[in-house]
Amino acid sequence: MDADGGGEARAGLGLSSRFRGALGACGLQDISGDGGVRKELLRHGTGQPVPPAATVAVKYSGYLEHMEKPFCTNCTKKLPRLMKLGEDITLEGLEIGLLTMRKGEVARFIFTPNYAYGQQGCLPLIPPNAMVLFEVELIDFLDSADSDTFFALTAEQQDTFPLQKILKVADVEREFGNYLFRKQCFEGAKDRYKRAYSILGRSPSSEAEQCQIDASKLLVLLNLSVTYLKLECPARALMYGEKALEIDKRNVKALFRCGQACLWMTEYEKARDFLVRAQRIEPFNHDINNELKKLASCYKDYLDKEKETCCRMLAALNSS
């Protein structure tokens, strides 16, 4: 049965309002060439379409023909988990549809059974021979093909990879980490950042290559420093912040993160040193100035407690 015939046959079977609207849409496009996957563009996106083997962040809701409520949805989540085409997303029609989408785009797709759950369906949720509708928003995507290829290689094979491709892989891994960081999945973000850092140890063949490696390392080190602060591991945050300063001793973010880490560990003199150095570079930075005020308050409380402890010790000696 072709898609048009299927639509006509279903027209009188009490279709949901969502299905009726989609089937009657004037902008419905046949993107599979056989009517099996049809698309209605609801909001334009920007940039390039999703490449094959990409990793995507999508919000979606799937509907059966005669039901107003979705049988599956992830729209309750602010930021959906990342999914890889062909692995996490296995519905053929959905994969075909996603490959036509751009970042920020919203679209509605209708899949015939051959592009959805087949003749058998997926009981008890999906009946046999079911046509389904998916509403999809493409939040973001990462072209992870090079990264997947790289990490599937042996260590010896990885060493033969050109530097530019390694830098691209590191950038993709950092973007993965950034997405997880925004989701507040700090453990996952930390692991992605460390994976990116682990491949940036190649010896450069020129000063220009060293500059490129250092620029990539610096971004990852700053990410690791702030992530370890979120994980309440200030010693690690300080370590990665100081590594960043070895690359760029005037990096304000690195100085600020080191100051935060030292303050957390009650190393007040070191915290003040890092924060004052950052303030000299950016004297009107509100975050730095507020952290210095916080430091002053914490240090005053510390001195007051020390004074109180000394007074108690003296009082105990006098009474004895």
PEDAFEN-V262517 format. One line per field, one symbol per residue. ss: DSSP state (2 for helix, 1 for strand, 0 for the rest). phi: phi as a letter, one per 20 degrees, with the letter a starting at -180 (. if undefined). A space follows every 50 residues. Layout:
ss->???
phi->???
This chain:
ss->00222222220000002222222000001100000011111110011110 00001111111111000000011000000000111000100222222200 01100111111022200000010001000001111111111100222222 20002222200022222222222222222222000222222222222200 00000022222222222222222222222200022222222222222000 02222222222222000222222222222220000222222222222222 22222222222222222220
phi->.efffffffegedmfffffgfffeffefdeeencmfcdcdfdbfdcneff egmfdcdcdbcdcegdceefebacffefcfffcefnceddfgfffgfffe edgnfcbdcddfgfdcdmfembfefdfgleecccdcdefabcfegfffff feefgffffeffgffffffffffffggffffffmeffffgffffffffed efffebfffffffffffgffffffffffffemcfffgfgfffffffebfd fffffffffffffgelefffffffffffffecfdffffffffffffffff fffffffffffffffffffe
